């Protein structure tokens, strides 16, 4: 055996060790970055279980006696109504987005209509106008038709807000479906709607789930429309959180408890749909 061959054999374990060390270093760095992003959420959860006095200590108190008093105070302050308002506006608007967006995305992908590019540009152009520039005419229109402080106003606005994004997302999912599936279903005698319902939708269901969850998050967290177009009856949970900012200062513990309750429904929805969400976000990534 030559000297060069022997040297290469001796270097192999060294290279493997270097690769493992480099991979471990990148893994540690990724965990540090992830924990850095997650730390504010963790601190919010910990603060929610503190007494109000413990939340104001400097330096922060790491060891304390947990209490549920802040959650009781938040629940007693009327958060239930705002949670129901947010759930209603978010759920109905997301359902409307799917009912309107799925046929539109299908027509712009597997069954292209005339001037598809113009239609897509029109959809996305509605997101180019800053929301703050539209709030005054929206306020005047909503006021003139008597829809101020009405939950259906938010349903309509949230639907319009999320529909362009949903169409673009679902169109990309539909484009990954082979056209041969529709042809095969047609040869078997299935009509268009039967083919869509029985063949296409099951294939793109992960993408639809991912789109629905993103629309749900956007609607649930929306603040600008809600704070300007609602008052009491249609108040949503993001507007409710602002109530903890008073002239006496911030109630950190109560605000953290309310924020935890606010985030919990979205976290649960993401956890329940996590399998479809991962498949939907990676749809078409692997050929």
SEKE-144803 format. One record per residue (C-alpha): chain; x, y, z; residue number from 0. Coordinates in steps of 0.5 Angstrom, whole numbers. Example, Ala and Ser with C-alpha at 12.3 -4.5 7.8 and 13.67 -1.06 7.14 Angstrom:
chain:X:Y:Z:n
A:25:-9:16:0
A:27:-2:14:1
END
This chain:
chain:X:Y:Z:n
A:0:0:0:0
A:3:7:-2:1
A:4:12:3:2
A:-1:17:0:3
A:-6:12:1:4
A:-4:10:8:5
A:-4:18:9:6
A:-11:19:6:7
A:-14:13:11:8
A:-11:16:17:9
A:-14:23:15:10
A:-21:20:15:11
A:-23:19:22:12
A:-20:26:23:13
A:-25:29:18:14
A:-31:25:21:15
A:-29:28:28:16
A:-28:35:25:17
A:-35:34:21:18
A:-38:32:28:19
A:-35:38:32:20
A:-38:43:26:21
A:-45:40:26:22
A:-45:40:34:23
A:-43:47:34:24
A:-48:49:29:25
A:-53:45:33:26
A:-51:49:39:27
A:-52:56:36:28
A:-59:54:33:29
A:-61:52:40:30
A:-58:59:43:31
A:-62:63:37:32
A:-68:59:38:33
A:-68:60:46:34
A:-66:67:45:35
A:-73:68:41:36
A:-77:64:45:37
A:-74:67:52:38
A:-79:73:51:39
A:-85:68:51:40
A:-82:64:57:41
A:-81:71:61:42
A:-89:73:59:43
A:-91:66:62:44
A:-87:67:68:45
A:-89:74:69:46
A:-97:72:69:47
A:-96:67:75:48
A:-93:73:79:49
A:-96:78:84:50
A:-96:85:81:51
A:-91:87:86:52
A:-86:81:84:53
A:-87:83:77:54
A:-84:90:78:55
A:-77:88:82:56
A:-71:90:79:57
A:-67:86:78:58
A:-72:81:76:59
A:-74:76:81:60
A:-73:69:78:61
A:-76:65:84:62
A:-83:67:87:63
A:-89:63:89:64
A:-93:62:83:65
A:-101:65:84:66
A:-107:64:79:67
A:-109:71:82:68
A:-108:75:75:69
A:-111:70:71:70
A:-118:70:76:71
A:-117:78:75:72
A:-117:78:68:73
A:-123:73:67:74
A:-127:77:72:75
A:-125:83:68:76
A:-130:81:62:77
A:-125:78:57:78
A:-130:73:55:79
A:-134:77:51:80
A:-128:80:47:81
A:-125:73:46:82
A:-132:71:43:83
A:-132:77:39:84
A:-125:75:36:85
A:-126:68:35:86
A:-133:69:31:87
A:-129:74:27:88
A:-123:70:26:89
A:-127:64:25:90
A:-132:66:20:91
A:-127:71:16:92
A:-123:65:15:93
A:-128:60:13:94
A:-130:66:8:95
A:-123:66:5:96
A:-123:59:4:97
A:-130:59:1:98
A:-128:64:-4:99
A:-120:63:-5:100
A:-120:56:-7:101
A:-125:56:-13:102
A:-121:63:-15:103
A:-114:59:-14:104
A:-117:53:-18:105
A:-119:57:-23:106
A:-112:61:-24:107
A:-108:54:-23:108
A:-111:48:-26:109
A:-116:51:-30:110
A:-113:58:-32:111
A:-118:63:-34:112
A:-116:69:-39:113
A:-111:74:-37:114
A:-109:70:-31:115
A:-103:75:-29:116
A:-107:81:-29:117
A:-112:77:-24:118
A:-106:75:-20:119
A:-103:82:-20:120
A:-110:85:-18:121
A:-111:81:-12:122
A:-104:82:-10:123
A:-104:90:-11:124
A:-110:90:-6:125
A:-104:89:-1:126
A:-100:95:-3:127
A:-104:100:0:128
A:-102:102:7:129
A:-108:100:12:130
A:-107:107:15:131
A:-109:111:9:132
A:-115:107:8:133
A:-118:108:15:134
A:-121:115:14:135
A:-125:113:8:136
A:-127:106:11:137
A:-129:110:18:138
A:-134:114:14:139
A:-137:109:10:140
A:-138:104:16:141
A:-141:110:20:142
A:-146:112:14:143
A:-148:105:14:144
A:-149:104:21:145
A:-144:99:22:146
A:-139:102:27:147
A:-138:97:33:148
A:-141:91:29:149
A:-137:85:29:150
A:-139:84:22:151
A:-135:90:20:152
A:-129:86:22:153
A:-131:80:19:154
A:-132:83:12:155
A:-125:87:13:156
A:-121:81:15:157
A:-124:77:9:158
A:-122:82:5:159
A:-115:83:8:160
A:-113:75:8:161
A:-116:73:1:162
A:-111:76:-3:163
A:-105:72:1:164
A:-110:66:1:165
A:-111:66:-7:166
A:-103:66:-8:167
A:-102:61:-3:168
A:-107:56:-5:169
A:-105:57:-13:170
A:-98:55:-11:171
A:-101:49:-8:172
A:-105:47:-14:173
A:-100:48:-19:174
A:-96:42:-15:175
A:-102:38:-17:176
A:-101:34:-24:177
A:-106:35:-29:178
A:-106:28:-31:179
A:-110:27:-24:180
A:-116:31:-27:181
A:-115:28:-34:182
A:-116:21:-31:183
A:-122:23:-26:184
A:-125:26:-33:185
A:-124:19:-37:186
A:-127:15:-31:187
A:-133:20:-32:188
A:-133:24:-26:189
A:-135:31:-27:190
A:-131:38:-25:191
A:-134:39:-18:192
A:-133:31:-17:193
A:-126:31:-19:194
A:-125:37:-15:195
A:-128:35:-9:196
A:-126:27:-9:197
A:-119:28:-12:198
A:-116:35:-12:199
A:-118:37:-5:200
A:-115:31:-1:201
A:-109:32:-5:202
A:-108:40:-3:203
A:-111:39:4:204
A:-105:40:8:205
A:-104:47:4:206
A:-111:49:5:207
A:-110:47:13:208
A:-103:52:12:209
A:-107:57:9:210
A:-113:57:14:211
A:-108:57:20:212
A:-104:63:17:213
A:-111:67:16:214
A:-113:65:23:215
A:-107:68:26:216
A:-107:74:22:217
A:-114:75:24:218
A:-114:74:31:219
A:-108:79:32:220
A:-111:84:28:221
A:-111:91:32:222
A:-111:97:27:223
A:-118:96:24:224
A:-121:93:31:225
A:-118:99:35:226
A:-121:104:30:227
A:-128:101:28:228
A:-130:98:35:229
A:-132:101:42:230
A:-135:96:46:231
A:-140:91:43:232
A:-135:89:38:233
A:-128:89:42:234
A:-123:84:40:235
A:-118:81:45:236
A:-112:85:42:237
A:-116:92:44:238
A:-118:89:50:239
A:-110:88:52:240
A:-109:96:51:241
A:-114:97:57:242
A:-108:95:62:243
A:-104:101:60:244
A:-107:106:64:245
A:-105:113:67:246
A:-102:109:73:247
A:-98:105:69:248
A:-97:98:67:249
A:-100:92:70:250
A:-95:87:68:251
A:-97:81:71:252
A:-104:82:69:253
A:-102:84:62:254
A:-98:78:62:255
A:-104:73:64:256
A:-108:76:59:257
A:-103:76:53:258
A:-102:68:55:259
A:-110:67:55:260
A:-110:71:48:261
A:-104:67:45:262
A:-107:60:48:263
A:-112:59:42:264
A:-108:60:37:265
A:-102:56:40:266
A:-107:50:41:267
A:-110:51:33:268
A:-103:50:31:269
A:-101:44:35:270
A:-107:41:33:271
A:-106:42:26:272
A:-98:41:26:273
A:-98:35:22:274
A:-102:38:16:275
A:-98:45:17:276
A:-91:42:16:277
A:-94:38:10:278
A:-97:44:7:279
A:-91:49:8:280
A:-86:44:5:281
A:-91:42:-1:282
A:-88:42:-7:283
A:-81:43:-4:284
A:-79:35:-6:285
A:-80:33:-13:286
END
